[in-house]
Amino acid sequence: MRIPIPPRAERALRSYSIPVFAVLHLGGFHLIRIGVLPHSLAEKWVASAVLGAAILLARELIPSRRLSHLPDFRFAMSWAASALLQLHSLVPGMAESRIVPAVLFPVLPCLLAPGTAGVYAVVSLAWFSWIPGSPPGLNGLTVSMTAMAALGLSAGFWIRNRVRGRPDRKEPGGGARVDEAESLMIPWQNPGREQDFAFETPQGRERILQMHEIRTAEGVRRVLEGILPASGADRVLFVTRSEDPGRPFLVRHEVRKSGGDSGAASFIPDSYVPLREAMVFRRTFFTEGEEAERWGISCGGRMERPSGVAAAPVLHEGIEEGAILAFRFGGAGWGEPVVPLLETGAFLIAREVAEGRSRYRSDRTLAAWAGYHRFFNRVAELAERKGVVEPAGASPRREIYRVTAEAVRESLRADRVLLVEGDKKGTRGRIVWEEKRGETPPPPDREHGEEGWVRLGGTYAAWVLEKGVHRIFAGGSGGGGRHPVLPAQWSGVEKDHLLVPVSGPDGFRGLLVCASPAGRNFHGMDAEAARELLRIMRMGISHSRFIETLEEQATTDGLTGLMNRKTFGTRLSSVLSRLDGRYPCTVIMLDIDHFKRVNDTYGHPAGDEVLRNVASIIRKTIRKIDMAGRFGGEEFILYLHHADRERAENVAERLRMIIGKARYTFDGKETGVTASLGAACYPADGRTLQELVGKADEALYRSKQGGRNRLTFS
């Protein structure tokens, strides 16, 4: 089981574990000096320190490691210092000559950071100044060693600043920002921040991108800092193309021999020949002397004239990532083989950029799968919703459309997403859901009805629907040249479009449209991500339709398509409980006169046709807010919402007349039927289901007793 370690502690462990062991090894030799351990171990102990320093030095110089890392002598230096201090104590001649402090004190600040060099210097001074058995206090040895340390350190820092000019490795605050980003984005490394883990949100994606940009920037800067002293350059820059075509080259990172803020402009003209050679023609550029003075750049409002200019392209798998640009000033030419150094640095920077991009894509993939999991669960919940009275247009299927459009917009960072349903011929389409960034979704029933269909002929939307392949359009609302991407009714101000066809065994056939302003530049990975979400949507729709079919079989009459008696009673009881006597309504019982005569004369198929036709007349006559069901046999029941006696009478009489005028042909003979109706009004005739149905049934009985083909109120 891996013990969880905070990111900062883990980096500190990797950076300081070897130096700490070197100090412990030095402490072991001190125990030999004071007699705690046998003196016979001294030579072997010193030999082990020398061996450790040699192994670490060889590790930094082997060719396979140099291909992917710039040399870092910190670890070897810690063991070398430990070995020198032990040799100084073991060999009397070395102690008398003072050769070890004369070498060690100037070298420390040259190879190590100032803080680390200071710690090593203090330990070394204490070691040189103390002799076992001597009394504590100020003596000649202490004074001489202190003076030697002061002179050596001063010389080392002077050499570092004037000859190497190496600035601080880390960008101020960069490590803290990486730690903050990691704590936000990688909760298993920081158990206290799980609630902030939000890969799927735009803020979360921005934090991921920021974290990897900082890491990549630190890696690039380390490479440039390694090139600067090795090449003898005064300034080294990493330059990329600007995001907008025709704009100047963009300076991403720069290190200077003098250190500190470069103060240089952020852009270099796109006509600058050294960079064009490196980034356009992908070849190195080298010049020095008078020719190099032509390629000076502006710095702080003044033109600097270099004595040497070199540039090398940064390529990864044939793709141009930028260029390294190096300058030398002061009249001297290049004293080192600068072109091979720049080519090596370009290789290392390309690796840093590629690894940063790979890490970011891996996190995006993890985020995508996490989002798919949540989206799948949400679609499954919507598809399995049952036993709920939904408002008009708010079916589980439409909720699946909504969550799909939301997921696509968030995942692909689109401004507008359209889910379009196509007809069977593929010539027309209608929007089943539209999702816009920062806007309230449309009403659920907005695109229902025949008026929602739009002809797709002459657009690329029709082509995608017909061919079943995705298309990407960039840089224009028309998108594809002679033909528009979308019909005029659906077109907006967006310039970039992604069209993905939607088809499957679930019966939904259409396309997904993602639109964004110019610059979004959809690509193939976006189409694949959209397809994954659409597959989940199709599974949800298929399952939803299966559930809807089961619900329909359980709640409707199989012959007429109206509600069955149980469902009608349940829903009417629910409606009546909410009315509370405030609004009038009417329940009507309808019975087909002499229906048994139709079955006996023409057969049961003829009777079934009569029942289906009467049910169709009822559906066409009542409103959507009303309800109708088959009560049993040839009896039907109706509920008219917010209908008083006068309105109920008009509806019932219209039903009676339409049913009576309908004609049927069976066995070559034309016939017809009539209907008797009985009505009960709420709340005058009752307030419960049993009371209203009982009164309506009594009124229907009186209609039949009175001669049939008539309406009677309770």
N, C-alpha and C positions, 0 to 999 in steps of 0.2 A: 504493500500500500504506500503510495507516494505521499510524503508529508507536504501539505500546502505551504508554500513560501511566497510572501509578497514579491512582486516583480523587482522592486528596488533592492530588496535584500538578496534576491537571487543574482542580480547583476553584481552587487558588491561581493558576494561569495566567489563568483567567477573571477573578479578583478583582483582580489586581495588574498585569496587562499595561498597561492604560491609564495608571495612575499612574507606572509605570516609564518609559513613553515621555515623560510630562510632565517627569520628572526629567532624562531624556536631552536633551530640548529645552532645558531650563534650562541644562544643561551646555554645549550648543552656543552659547547666548548668552554664557556665561562665556568661551568661546574668543574671541568677538568683543570682550569687555571687555579681555582681556589682549593683544589684537592678533594672535592666531594666524590669525583669519579677518578679512577686510576689514570696516572699520567701516561701510561703505555698506550692508551687509546688515542692520544693526541694526533699522531701522524695519520692514522686511519680516518679519524674524524675530519681532518682537514682535506684529505684526499677525496672523501665523499662529497664535500662542499664543492671542490674543484670539478668533480665529475658531474654534479648536478648543474653547475653553470655551463659546462661544455655541452651537455645534452640539450639544454634550453636554447643555447646559441645555435646549435646545429639544426634544431627544430625550426627556427626562424629563417634559416638560410637554405633549406632543402628546396629544390626546384618546384616540386608539386605544390608546396604551400605558397611559394612566391607567386604562382599563377593566379591565386584567388585572394591573397592578402598582402598588404604592404607590411614590411618588417616592423615588428613591435618588440623592442628589446627590454621592456620593463621587467619581465619575469627573469630573463637571463641576468639583468643588471642586479637584481636583488640577491641572487645567489653568488654572483661574481663579487659583490661588495662583502658578503659574508665570508667568502673564501679568502679575500685579500686581508680582511681584519684578522682572521685566524692565522694566516701566514705571517702577518706582522708580529703576532705574539709568539709564534712557534720558532721563527728563525731570528736569532739575535742580530745578524747582519742587516736584515731588512729593517728591523726596528731602529738600529743606529743610523742607517742612511736616510731615514724618513721618506723613502721612495713611495711607499703606499699612500700616506696622506697627500704627498705632492701630486700624485696621479688622481686619487679618488675625489678630492674636493673640487677640482675644476670640471671633472667629467660628469659628476652628479647633475648639476643644473643644465648641462648640454643635452642629456639623454632623457631626463625625467621632468615632469611638470614641477613648477616651483614649490607647491606644497609638499609633494612627495620627496623632492630633493632636500627640502628643509628638514624633514623627519630623518632621512638617512644621514644628513650631516650632523645632526644633534647626537644620534646614536654613535656615529663614528668618532666624534670628538670626545664623547664620554669614554669610549673604548681606548682611544689613543692616550688619553690623559691619566688613566688610572693603571697603576701597577700593583699586582697582588702583594700585600704586606706593607705597602707604603702608607704613611699617615694621611688622613684626609686633610684638605685645605689647599691653598694656593701655593704652587711651587713653579720652578722654572719650566718643567715639562708642560704643565697646564698652560702657562702663558705662551710658550712657543707654539704649541698645537692650536691654541685659539687664534693666534695671529696667522698661522698657516691656513686655518679654515676660512678666516675672513678674506684673505687674499685669494685663495683658491675659488671660493664661491663667487666673489666679485668678478674674477676673470671668467668663470664659467657663464655667469649671467650676461656679461658683456659679449662673449662669443655667441651666445644664443640669440641675443637681440640684434647684433650687427651683422653676423655672418649667416645665421640660419633664418632669422626673422620669422619663426614659427608662431602663429597666433594660437590662441586657446582652441582646443579641439572641439569643444561643444558650444553650440549656439546658446547664448544666455537664455535660461528658462526652458530650453528644449527638452531636457530630461524630465523636468517637472510636468511639461505638457504631455509627454509620452505616457508618464505614469498615470496622469489624470485620465487620458484617453483609454488606457488599458483598464483602469479600474471601472470605467463606465461601460466598456464594450466587452470585457472578458470577466464575467462575474465569478467564474469558478476560481479565479486568482484573487478575488476580493469578496469573500462571502457576505460582507455587509452591504453590497450594492446590487443585489439581484433585482431589486425593483426597478433599477434604472436600465436593465438590459432590454434595449429596444432596437434590435436590428432592423425591424420592418419600418420604422418611422424615418422620415427625412432627416430629423436631427441625429438619429442613430447612424445613418449612412454617412452623414457629414463628419461625425466623430471618427468613424472607421477611416474615412479618407484622410482626415487630419492626422491621425496616428501614423498611418503608413507614409504620408508625405514627410512628416518630421523624421521618421526613421530613415527614409531614403535620403533626405537632405543631409543628415548626419553622416551617412555612409559616403555620399559624394564629397562632402567637405573633408572627410578624412583622406580620401584619395588625393584631392587637390593639395592638401597640406603635406602629403608625402612627395608629390611632384615638385613642389616649390623649392625645397632645399636641394633635392637631388639634381634638378635641372639647372640650378643657378638663376632661375627666373626671378623677376621682381614682382610680377603679378600673374596669377593663373585664374582663368575664368571658365565656368561651364555655361555654355550658351545653347538655347533651344530656339526653335521657330516660334514666332508669335502665333496665338490662336487664330487671329484674323489674317487671311491671305493678304499680301502686299504691305504688311506692317513690318517695322524693324525687328531685328533679332532681339530676343529677350535674354538678359543676363540673369541666370537663376542663382548662381553661387560664385563668389570671388574670394580669394585669399591673397594677401599682400605681404611682402617681406617685412614691412614696417608694422604689420598687425593692425588691430582696431578696425573701425568702420572704413570701408573703401571709399565712400563718398562718390563713387562713379555713377554715371547715369544708368538707368535700368534698361535702356535700349541701345542697340548698335544699328546703324542704317543697314537696310537689306541689300545695299549695293557694296558693302564692305567685302573686298575681294578675298582676303584670307578665309573668312567664314563661308563665302560662296564656294570656294574651292573645296572646303571640307564638307559642307552640308548639301551642296547641289551636285558637285561632281564626285564627292565621296573620295577625296584623295588628300594626302597631307600637304601642308604648305609650310615652307621654311625660307627665311631670308634674314640677312643681317647687314649691317653697315648702312650706307647711304640709301640703298633700296628700301630698307626697313623703315626709314623716316617717313616714307610716303603713307604708311599705314598706321599713323597715330590716331588716337581717339580722344574725344573731349572728356576731361575730368575736372569737375568743379568749375566749369566755365572757361577752362584754358585747354589748349591743345597740347598733349604730351607727345613728344617725338621719341619713339623707341629706337634702340640700336639693334634689336633683334625681335622678330615676330615668328611664331610657329603655331600651327593649328593642326588638329587631327580629328577626323570624324568619329563619333560614338555610334557604333552600329551593333545591333543585336538581331541575329538571324536575318540579316539583310535589311532590317528596318532601321532607318535613321532616327536616333534618339536625341541628337544634338551634336555639339563639338566642344573640344577643349581648346582654349586660346591662351597662349603664354606670351608675355612681354618681358623684355630685358631693357633697362635704361642705363644711362651713364656712359655711353660711348663704347663700352666693351661688347664684343660679340659673344656668341654662345661658347662657353668653355666646356660643355658636356654634350654627349650625343642626345640632344633634346628630342629628336623625332622618335627614336625607340621608346624613350620614357613616356612621351605623350601617347603613343600607341598602346603601351601597357596600361597607362592610366585610363585611356578610353575603353579598353577591354573591361577593366575593373568597374568603371562607372556604368557601363552597359549591364554588367551583372547586377549591380546594386539596383538600377532602375527596373530591370526585369524581375528580380526577386521581390521588390516592393509591389510591382503590379501583380505578380503571382499571389502574394499574400493578400492583397486587397480582393482579388477575384475569388480566392478561397473563402474569405469572410463573406463576400457577397453570395457565394454559393450556399454557404451555411445559412445565411439570412434567408435566402430564397426557399431552402427546404423547410426552415422553421416557419416561414410564412405560408408555404403550401400546406404544412400540417395544420396550422390554425384555420386556414381557408377551408381545407377539407372537412374539419370538424364542424365549422359553421354551416357549410353546405349540407352536411349530413343532418344536422339539427333541423334545418329548414325543410329538407326533403321529407323528414319523418314527422313533421307537424301534422297532427290529425285531430279530429273531434273538436275543431275550433271554428266558430262562425267568423269568417273573414269578411271585412268590408269589401265593397266592390273594387276589383282590380288589384287587391293586395293578397293574391294567392301566394303559396310557398314558391311557386315557380318564378313569379316576379321578384320575390325577395332574393332568390338565387341569382337572377339577372343583376340585381342591385349590388349584392356583395361581390359578384364577379367583376363588375365594372369598377368598383372601388379598389379591389385588389390589383387589377391591371393598371389603374392609374397610379397607385402608389408604387408598384413594382417597377413600372417602366418610366415613371416621372413624366407622364403625359399631362397636358393641360385639359384635354377633352377626350372622352372615350364613348364610343357609340356601339351598342349591340344591335345589329340589324338582322331581322328575320326576312328571308327571301321566300317568294312563292315557289310553287312546284316547277314552274318553267324557268325560274331564274331571271325573269324580266322585270320584276317589281320587288320592292323591299319596303319594310317599315321599321322604324326605330322602336325596339321593345324596352330599351333603357338608355338614357344619356346621363353621363356623369361629367361634371365640370369642376375644375379646381376652384375652391372658394365660393361655390354657388350651391343653393339648395336644389336637390333633385326635383325633376318635374312631377306633377301629380300622377298617381298610379295609372289613371285611365286616360292619360293624355293622348297616347298613340293608338288607342283601341278604335276599332271601327274602320269602315271602308275608306274614309277620308285620310287615314294615316298612310296608305300605300302610295309609293312614289315610283315612277318609272326609272329604271336604271340604265336604259339604252344609251350608248355613246359615252359611258363613263368607265373608268378603270375598275370601279366597284363591281360592275357587271362582269368584266373580264375575270376578276379574281373569283367571283362566285361561280362562273362557268368552268374555269380551268382548275380550281382547287389548289392554287399555289399563292403564297404570300407575295406582296410587292411593297417596296419602300420607295417613297418619293421625298425629295429634299429640295428646299429653296424656292418653292412657289406654290400658291394655292391651286393653280392649275395642275402643277406637279408633273405631268407626263408629256407635255408638249401640246399636240393638237387636241387631245381629249382631256376633260376635267377628271380629277380623282373621284369626286363625289357629285351627286346631283346638286343643283343650285339651292334647293330647299335645305340641304344639310351643310353646305359650305360655310366656313367661318373665316376668321382672320389668320388662322394657323397656316404655316408654310410647309412644315414637315409632316408626313403621313406614313403610317404603317397599316397595311390592310392584311388581315389574316383570315382565311376562310374557316368556317365552322360547319362541320358535317359529321354525322355519326348515326349509329343504329337507333338513337333515341328519337329520331324524327325531326330534330331541330336542324334547320339548314339556313345558313346566313353567313355573316362575316363580322369580324371585330375591326373597328376603326379606331386608331390612336392618332391624335393630332396634337402638335406642339408648335410654338413659334420657331422661326429659323434658328438653326444652331444646335438643335437637339440631336439631329443626325441619328435616327434609328438604324440599327444594324441587325445582322442575323441572329445574334444572341437574344435580342429583344423579342424577335419572332418566336424563338424556341421557348422563352419564358412565357410568352402569351399562350402558346399551344399547351404548355403544362397546365396553366390555369383553366383553359377552355376544356381540357380533358376532364378535369375535376367538375367543371360546370355541367358538362354533358352527362357525367355519371349522376350528378345530383338531379338533373332534369329527368333522366330516365327513371331514377328511383322515385322521384316526386310523382311522375305520371303513373307509375305502378301503384303507389299509395293512393293517388287520386282515383284510379280505376277500382281499387278495392273499396274505397270509401263510397264511390258511386254505386257499386254493386250492393253495398250494405244499406245505402240511404235512399236509393231511387227504385222505382218500379221498372222492371226489365222490359216490359212491353211498351209503356207509354213514355218513359223517360221523366215522368214527374216524381216528386217525393213519394215514398211509401207512407203508409199510415203512421208508423211509429215515428219516423223522422219528422213528419209534418206536426204531429202532436208535441214532440219535444221542442221544436223551434217555435211553435205558436205559444206554448206555455212560457218560454223565455221572453217572447215579445210582450205578452200580456203582463208579465211581472214587472216590466219596465214602464208600461203605460201609466199605471197608477190612476186610471180614471180621468186623465187630463185631456185625451184626444179620443174622438169617436173612431170606431172601426167596425167592420162587418164580416161575419163568417157566413158563407153560402154553401149549401149542399146541393149537388146537381146529380140527377139520375136520368139515364137514357130510357125513354119510354119504349116498352115492348121489346126490349133487347133480346129476350129469350126467343122471340119469334124470328129474329135475324139469324141466330145460331141454328135454330131448328130448320129454317128454310134454306139457307145458303151455306151453312157449315160454320165451324169455329174459325177458319181463316178469315171469312168475311166479317165475323164479329170482331176479330182482332184488328182488322183494318178500320172498322168503325171506331173502335176505342182509340187507336192511334190518331185518327183524324180529329176526333173530339178533343184529345189532349193537345194537338197542334193548334186548334182554334183557341183553346184556353190560353196557351202560352202567348199567342199573338195578341190577345185581347187585353190581358192584364199588364200592369207595369212591372218594372224590374224590382221595385220595392215590395210588391205584393208576393204572395205565395200560393202555390197550387199543388195538390197531391191526389193520388188515387186512393180512395177510402176503402175500396173493395168491390170486386165484380164490376158492375157498370156504374158505380157511384164515384163521384169526384167531390173534393172539398176545396174551397177557395178562402183565402184571407185577403181582404182589401184594407190596406194600411191607410189610416187617416181618411176614411171614407164614411160619410154620414149616410142616412137612409136614402137621400135623393141621389147621391153619386152611386151608391150600391145598386139602386134600382136601374139606373142607366146602364151600368156595366152588365148586370144580369140580363136585362131585356135584350141588349145587343148580342150577348152570347146565345140566348135562346133563339133569336132570329137567324143568326149565322148558322147555327147547328141545324135548324129546320130547313134552310135553303140548300145545304150541302147535299149533293146527289152522288150515288154509288151505283156501279154497274157490276152485277154478279150474274154469271151464267147467261149473259146477254140481256139481262133484265135490269132496268133502272129502278132504284128504290131510294128511300131516305128515312131519316129518323128524326124524332123530336126529343125535347128534354124538359123535365120538370125541375123547378128550383125552389128551395126554401132558404130564408135568410133570417139571421139574428144579429141585432145591433149591440155593440159594446158602448157604454156600460148599462144601457136601459134593460137589455134582456139577460144580462149576466156579466160576471167579471172573470170567471175561470173558464178553462178549456171545456170541462165537462158541462157547465151550464150553457155555454154558447152552442156547442155541438148538439146538445140535447134539444135546445129550442129550435135550432135550424132544422134538425131532423124531424121535429114535430111539424114545422111549417112545410117541409117537403111532403110529408104524409098527407097534409091537407091539400096540397097542389094535386097530388095523384087522385085523391078522393073527389076533387072538384072537376075532374075531366082531363088532367095531364096537360102538358105543353103550356105551362103557366108559371108565374112567380108568386110566391106567398111569403109575407113577412110574419114573424112571430108576433 
